[in-house]
Amino acid sequence: GGSNANNYANVQLIVDLCIQQNVDAVMVGWGHASENPKLGDLLLEKTAALGRTVTFIGPTSPVMRVLGDKIGSTLLAQAAGVSTMPWNGDGLSAELDENGNIPFDQFDAACIHSVDEAVEAANRIGYPVMLKASEGGGGKGIRKALDEEELRNAYPQVVGEVPGSPVFLVQLCQGARHLEVQVVGDAHGNAMALGGRDCSTQRRFQKIFEEGPPTVAPDAIFERMMREAVNLCKSIGYRSAGTVEWLYLPATDEYYFLELNPRLQVEHPVTEGITGVSLPATQLHVAMGIPLYNIPEVRTFFDKDTLGTGEFDLEYYKPSSSYPKHVIAARITAENPDEGFKPTSGKIERINFQSDTKVWGYFSVVADGGVHEFADSQFGHLFATGDTREEARKSLVLALKELFILGDIRTTVEYLSELLETPEFKENTIDTSWLDGLIASKAVQVETKTESAVIAAAVYRAYKQAQDAVTSFKDSLGKGQLSTLPLRELQDMPVEVTYKDTKYDFQVTARGPDTFLLDLNKGAQTIEVKIREQADGSLYVAYGEERHQLYAKEEPLGLRMVLDGVTVLLPTVYDPSELRSDITGKLVRYLVDDGAEVAAGQPFAEAEAMKML
C-alpha cells in the first residue's frame, strides 16, 4: 500500500534489498521500475563497489534510457528510416554517442518546453493532435486535443501526471489499429520477432482487450512490420524482451512507428499462448548469455530440433494466418464503466473464478484485499484460447459472466462481456477510438430493470432493519429487559429508495421470518416478497415470477448492490448545492475561479486517482 515510494518504483530500496539478500539477478517484470534505467545504473554502481555482480534481467541501461523514452525512440526510428507520424520533431535525427546515449542538444531539439511551443507545433502539423509525456505510459501523461483551447488545457494535465518528463506532440492518427510486434534480442547481436498482438480496444489510450495473432493486417504487411522491428532492435544492440508498437491504417495498409517498450508487457501470455514460447523464461536464458538459437522453446517455434544447438536463420516471420489458434485477453480493472471508466478504490471481499482449459486468469489481489488510490486500476487478467477468433471470443464471454467480484470497488466485468457481443468487435472492424466513442455516447450499457433494482433495494433495507430489530431484542433479553418494542417495529417499517432521480416510499411489514409485504406509495401497489439468506451472505429474493440473487452493502456514497451479477449503485441523496467526488484521491486544482458562474457540464475541478487526472 501507499505511494510509489513504498512500492516497486523505489529503485534505491530494490538495490539495497538485492545487496542485503545476496541475490544473483533482478527481474522486475512490467510497470514501475521495469523501464527505469536508474535501476540498472545503481545496481551496477553499488555491486561493483562491493566486487560483486548482480545481473539485471532486461535491456542495458543506455538502451533502456533511449528506447524507454518515446522521444528518443522516435528519433532513432527516424534515423533508421522507419515511418513515423507527423510530429514536432519531424526531420530531426539522432546518433548514439560512445556511451549509447543521444546527445542532449539532439534530444532537447525534439522536446516541447511550453504550452506556446505546443500550440506552434500543432498549428504546423495540423489538428487533432496528441500531447504526450515521453516517460508516460498506461494511459498516463497523454491527452487528445481537437483545437488550441483543448491543447492549452491538456498541457498542464500531461505535465502534472508525469512530473519532470519531456513532452512532445504528434498528429492524431484517426481510424487506426494499435498493433504490436513482440521482439527479443540477445547479447550476441541476434534479434527475432515472436508474432504480434492487436491492442486496438482502448479507453483513454489504455488497453482493454489484447489479442493475437493480429489478423486485421495482411500477412505481407505485418511481415514488414516484424522485419522493421527486428532491424531496429539490431541497430541498437537491443537485449531481452521488448515490444515495438505501430499504428496501422487498414484503409491504406500504411503503418507508423509508435514506440518501443523496453520491457515485458502485462499481456505477454497472449504471445505465449500462440507461439508456445515463455517470454520470462526466454528473458532468463538471454540474461544467462545463451544465444536465441540455442533456447529450446525458440528452436521449437522455428521448427528446429528442440534439444539441438547451433545457429539458424532467425529472420523468419511467421504469417498470422498460419497460427493454429487465437488468444483474446481482457483486463479486469477497478473502474466504473457507468461513469466513463472512472477509477474506484476500496476493499475486495470476494473473487470467484475458476480457470479451465479454454480460459486462464490471474488476480493480483485476494479476498479481503483491496485496490488503493495509489495503485494502477488493473488487478486481474483473463486469457481465452480457441481454434479461431470467434471461439476465443465466445469462451471469454462465458468466463466474464462466471467471474464474480464483490467489494467496495466497481469493475468493468459486465461491460466487457457486452463489448465482446457488439457487431463491431465480432466483425473486427474497430479502431483505437471505437471504445471512447461508445463510452461518450453510452451506446453500450449494462441495464438492470428499474423495477427490479428498486424492489431489491427496498427488500435489502427492510431486511437489514428487521435483523437490527431482532438483534436489539436479543440484546435486551440478555440484559434482563423484556421490552418487545423492537419487534413491534417490524409491523411497520418505513423504507425510502431513490433511484434515477425518482423517490419511492415503501411501508414494509414482516409477515413471517421469510416473507415481507411491500406497500408502495400508501397502497398504490403491494408486493409479497419471499427472502432467504444464503450461506455466502447473499439474499435469495422471489416475488411474482421473478427470482434474484442479491448482494448489498450500505456505503458512504450510497447503497451498492450486485443484482444477478450486475452492479447497481443507488447514490446517497445530497444537498444539490454541494459538489462531491465519488472517487478517493487528491484534489489537484480548481478549474474555475472562486465566485465564478459554472455552466451545466462544465469541468469544475481535477482530482488525481490511480495514476490518472
N, C-alpha and C positions, 0 to 999 in steps of 0.2 A: 504494500500500500504506500501511498504518499506520492510525491512528485518524482520526476525522473532522477533526481539526485539520490533517491533511495532505491532505484531500480536498476535495470540493465544498461542505462545510459551513463552510469558513473564509471568512467574509464579508470580513474585512479583506484577506486575500490576493487575493480576487477583485477588490475595488475597486482595490487597488494595481496589479494587472496591467492592469486597464482603463485606468488613467491612463498607465501606462508604455507600453502598446501603442497608445494614442491611438484607442481603439475608438469607434464611433458608438452601439452598443447592446449590451445584455447579455441573453442568453436562456438561462435556466438549466434549462428542461425540467421535470423532475419530481424529487422527492426532495431531500434535503439542504437546500440554500439556497433552493429554489423557494418555500417557504412562510415564509421568514424575513423579516419586514418590515424588519429592521435593514439588509438589503442595499440596499433602495430608499432608506432614510433616509440611510445612509452614502454611497451613490453620489451622491445629491443634494447632500449637505453638502460632500463633497470636490470635486466638479466645479464647484459654484457658487463655491467659494473660488478656483478657477482660471479662472473666467469661461468655463467650457465646459459643454456639455450632453451627457450620455450617457443614452440612453433605456433604461429598464428595461422589458423586454417581459413585461408581466404586470399584475396589478391594482395600483392605487396602494397605498402602504404602509398608510395608515389602514384602508382596506377590507380589505386582506390581514390586518392585525392583528386586526380584528374577526371576519371570517369564517373565518380560518385557525384561530381558537380555537373549539373545539366549544362551550364555554360561551357565548361571545359570540354565535356564530351562532344558537344555540338561543334565547337571549334575544330576538334580533332577529326570529327566526321567530315566536316567541310574540307579539311586539308587532305583527307583520304579520298575525296571525290564522291562521298556518299550524299545522296539527295536529302536536302533539309528544307523545312518550311521557311517562307519569308519571315525574317525576324530582325531585331535591331542590330544584330551582328552580321548581317549579310555582307559577303565579300571579304570578311576578316579571316585570317589564317593563324595557325599557331604551330610552333615546333617545340618539342620537348628538349629541355636543357640536359646537361650531363647527369643531373640528379633525378631525371624523369618528371620534372615539373614544367608547367607552362610559365614562361617569364611573366612577371607581374604586369608589365606595360601592355603585353598582348592580351592578357586576360581582362585587365581593367577596361580596355577599349571596348569590350563586348558587354559591359555592365551598364545598368541604368542606375543613376545616383540620386535622382529626384523625380518628383511627380511631373515636373515640366519636361524633363528628358523623356519620360514615358509618353507624354502627350505628343511630343515632337516625333518620336519613333512611330507611334500609332498613326499619325497623320500621313507619314511617309508610306508605310506598308499597307494601310487601309484597315478599317474596322470590318467585322468584330475581331477582337484580339484576346489573347490570354496573357495575363500578367503572372509571372511565376517567381518564386524564390528558388534559387538553384539548389539549395540544400533541403528543400521541402520534399514531401512525398506522402503517399497515403491520403491524398486529398487535402493535405495541409500546405498552406502557402501558395495557393493557386486561385485565381479569380478570372471570370469572363467579363468582358466589358464590351457593350454594344455601341457606346459613344463616349465622348470626353467626360461627361458628368459621372458615368459609371466608373470610368478609369480612375478619376480623381478620388472617388470613394473607395475603390479597391486597393489603391496603393498603400494606405496605412494599415489595412487589414492584412495584406500579404507580408509587409514588413513586421507587423506585430506578431504574426503567427510563427515566424521563423526568425527570431531576432539575430541580427548580425549577418544574415545570409545575403550574398549578392543577389540582385534582381535582374531579370531580363523579360523581354516581351516578344511574343510570337503571334503571327496571324492565326486566327482560329480556322481550323480545317473542318469544314462542315460536310456532313454526310459520310463521315469516315468510320472505319472499323479500327479497333485497337488490337493489333496482332503482335505477338512476341515470339522471338527465337531463343530457345534455351541453348546457351553455349557453355563449353567447358574448355579451359586451356590448362596445359601442364608446364612444368619447369623446363621442358626440353624444346620449347618453341612450337609445340603442336596445339591445335585447337580443332574442335568439332561442334557440330550442331545436332542436338537431340530433338529434332522436330520443333513444334511450336504450340502456342496456345492462342485462343481468341478470348479477349477480355473486354468486349465491347459493351457489355451491360454494366453501366456505371451510374452512380448518382454522386453529384458534387465531385466528379472526376476520381471517384474511388470505386474500385471494382465490387460487384455484387455476385455475378456468375463468372466462372472461368471454364473454358472447355478446350479439348484437344482431341484430334488434330484440327487445325483451323481450316475447315472445308470451304469457307467462303471465298478464299483466294485460289485461283487455278494453280495446279501443281507447278507449272513453269514459272509463274510469278513468285510463288513462295520459295521456290528453289533459289531464285535470285536473291531474295531477302536473306535466306540462310547463308548463301555464299558470301554476300557482302558483310554479314555479321561476323562470320569466321575470319574474313580478311582483316576487318577492323581489329579484332582481338589479336591476331597475329602481328599486326603492325606495331602494337604497343606492348607485346610480351605479356598478354593477359594470362593470369593463372587462377585456377579454381572455377567454381560455377558462377555464371552471370546470366543476365537477360538483356537482349537487345530489343528495344520496343520500337514499333513502327506504327504510323498512321497509314492505313490503306484505303484508297478510294475505289470501291467496286465498279463505279460507273466508268472509270477511265483506266483502271488497273495501274494507276500511279501509286507510289508509296513514298513516305518521307520518314527520315530518322527522327525519333522522338528522344530517346535517352538510352543509356546503358546502365542497368542496375548491377553494381559490383557485389552481389550477394545472392544468397538463396532466396527465392520468393516463397511467400506463405502458401501459394498454390502449387508448389513443386510436385505434390502427389499426382496432379493431372498428367504431367510429363512421365512420371514413373509408371503410371497406370497404362500408358500406351506404348512405352518403349521397353519396360522391364528393367530399366537402369536406375538403381538407387542413387540419387544425387548426393545425399550426405555421405554415403559410403564412397562414392567417387571422389568427393572432396578430400576425404581421409587418405585415399590412395594417392591422390595428387600431392597432398602435403607430405607424404612419405617419400616423395621423389619418384614414384612409379610412373612410367610413360602411359599415356592414354591407351596405346595399342596393346599394353600388357595387362589391362584391367579386365577380369573375366566377363563381367556384365557388358562392358563396352564391346568386347570381341563378339559376344553373342548377338548384340544389336546389329553389328556389321556382318553377321553370318559367317564368322570365323570360328575356328576351334576354341571353345570356351577355355580350356585348360592349357592352350598353347601360349607361346610367346613369339615376339618378333614383329617387325614393322609391317604395316599395310597402309593402303591409301585411306586416310580419314576424311577425304573430301568427297564422300558420297552423301548425297542429300536425299533422304528417303521421302518419296512423294506422300502427301497427306492421304491420297486415295488408296495407298497400299497398306495402311494400318488396319489390323483386323478388328479393332474395337474403338469405342468412343467413350470419353470421360467428361462429365459435367460436374462442376463443383459449385456449391452455394456457401457463401459466408453468412454465419449466424452472428448478428450484431445486436447490441443493446440500443436500439433506435426505435423511434415511434413513427411508423410509416403514415399515420394519420396526420402528422404534423411535419411533413416534408423530410422525414428521416432525421428528426431532431434527436440528438443523443440523450440517453437516460442513464441513470446510475442507481445502485441500490443492492440490496441483498437478493440472492438467488436461493430459494428454499428447496427446489427440486428440479432435476433434469432427468427425464425418462427417454432413453434412446437405446436401441439395440442394433448394432451393426450386423450385416449379413453378407452373403456372397456378392450381392449386387451393389450395396451401399455401405460405405465405411465412413465413420465420423469420429471426431475428437472434440473435446472441450477443455479450455484452459482454466475453468473453474469447476468446483464440485458443489454438491448440495451443502447448504449453509455457508457457501462462499458468497462472493459478490463482485460487482463491477464498480470501481470507484471513479470519481470525476477526473482523475489524472490519467486514467488508462485509455488505450485505444478502445473503440466501441466493439471491435470484433472479439468474441470469446469462444467461437466454435466454427467448425468447417465440416461440411458433408461432401462426399465424393461418390458419384453414381457412375457405374460402368455398364455398358451394353454393347451388343454387336453392332448397333447402329446408333446414330444420334437420337433418334426417336425412342429407342429402347432405353437409353440412358436418361432421357428426359422424363419418361413415364416412371422410371424407378425413383428418380429424385422427387417427383411429385408425391408419390406414396410415402417416401421416407419423411418428407416435411410434414405430411399430415399425421404421421405417427409420432413425430417429435413433440414432446410436451415439456414446457419450461414454465415454472411457477415462481414468482418472486415480485420484488418491487419494481423491476425494470420492465420496459416494453421491449418486444423483439419484433423482427421482421418476418418471422416464420410463416405466418398465414399469408402475408403479402407476397412472399416469394413463390409460394405454390400457385397463387393466382397469376403471377407474371409468367410462369412456365406454361400456363394454359392459354396465353394470348396468341392470336394468329400470327403476329409478327415474330414472336420467338419460335413458334413451331416451324414457320417457313424460313427462319434465319434471315430476315430482311431488316434487322435492326441496325442502328448505328450508335455512336457514343452519346448522342444527345437524346436518344429514344426514351430512356427511363426518366430523365429530368423533365421531359415533356409530359409524360404520363403523370408524374407527381404534381406538376404545376396545374394540369387540367383535372386532376383527381379522377382520371379515366379508369383506374383500377382501384377498387375499394373492396375491403372485406366487410361485407354487410351483415349485421345482425338485425332481425326484425325488431322494430321499436317496441311492439307489444311484449315480445319475449324478454327484452332487456329490462323493461320497466317492471314486469311481474317478478322476474328473478331478483331484481334489486329489492323490491318490497318484501319478498319471501325471506331473503337473507337478513334484512334489517329486523324483521319481525322475529325470526328465529333467534337472532342474537339477543333481542330484548327478552324473549322467553327464557333463554339459557341464563341470562343475567338474573332474571327474577327467581328462577329455581335455585341458583347458587346463593342468592341473598337469603332465601327462605331457609336453606340448609345451614347457612352460617348462623342465622338467628336461632335455629333449633339447637345448634351446638353451644350456644351461649345461654340456653335455657329460656329463650324468648319464644313465645308461641303465637306471635302475630302472623296472620295469613294475608296481610295486606299485599305483599309482593305477588302472591298467587292470584289475588283478585284482579290485579292489574292485567293479567293475561286475558281477561274477558273483553278488554277494550284497549288495544294498543294502537296509538296514532303513529303512522309511518308516512314520511314525506319523501318523495323521489322527484328529482329534477333531471330531465334527460332531453337533450337537444332543445334547450331553451323553453321547455314546457314543464310545468309543475303538476304533479299528481299527488292527491291527498287520499290516503287509504286509512280505513279503520280495520284492524285485523283482530280476529277472535280465534283463540286456540280452542278447537273442538275436541281435541284429544292429543296424545303425545306425538302423533304424526300427521295431524290434519289442521290446516288453517283455513279460515273463511276470510277472503279479502273483499272489503266493501269499498268501491272506488267512488269518490265524489258523492257521498251520502246517498247510496242506493242506486246510483246511475248504472252500476254494473257490479255483480257479485261473482266471485270465482272461488271454488273449493279446490284447495291445493293439497296434495299428499307430499310429504317430505320424509327423507330418511338420511341420516348422516352415515357416510360410508367410512370404511376403515382408513382411507387415505385422507380423511378430513373434508372431502367434497360433500355436497348435498345432492341427493337424487330428488328432482323436482318433477311432479307429474300433475297435470290438470287437463281436462278435456281429452284430446287425443295426442297431446304433446308430452314428450319426455325429454328432460335435460339433465346434464351433469354440470354442477356449478361449484367453482372455487371463488371465494370472495374475501376481500380484506379492506377494512377502512384505513385510509392513509391521510396524511395532512392535505394532499391535493384532491382527495375525494375517495369514492368507492371504486376499487379496481376489481373487476370480475373476469374470470375466464369461463365463458359460457360455451360449452360444447367445443372447447379448444380455441375459441376466438376471444381475444382480449377486448373488454369493453370498459371504458372509464367514464364514470359519472362525476364530473368535477364538482368540488365544493363551490357553492354559490357565494361569491364575494361581492363587496361593495364595487359597483361598476366604475366608480371614480378612481379606484386603485389599479395599478398595473403590477402584475405579479408574474414571475418566471416559473415555469413548470419544470425547469432543469436545475440541477445542483452544479454550481460553477462560480466563476469570478466575474463580477461586473467590470468590464473593461473601460467603457466610456459611454456618455450620453451623446446622441446624435442630433439633439435639438437643444436650443438654449433654454435656460430657466425662464419660465413665464411665456414661452412661445406657444403659438397655436399648433396643435398636432392634428393632421388630417387622418381620416379613416384609412387604415392600411399602410400608413407611413411608418418606417422603422424609427423606433424611439431610443433604443439603447443596444449595445453589443455586450454579449456575455461570452466567456470562454469556458468550454466544457469538452473534455475528451479530445484535446488537441485541436479543436475547431472553434472558430468565432461564429 
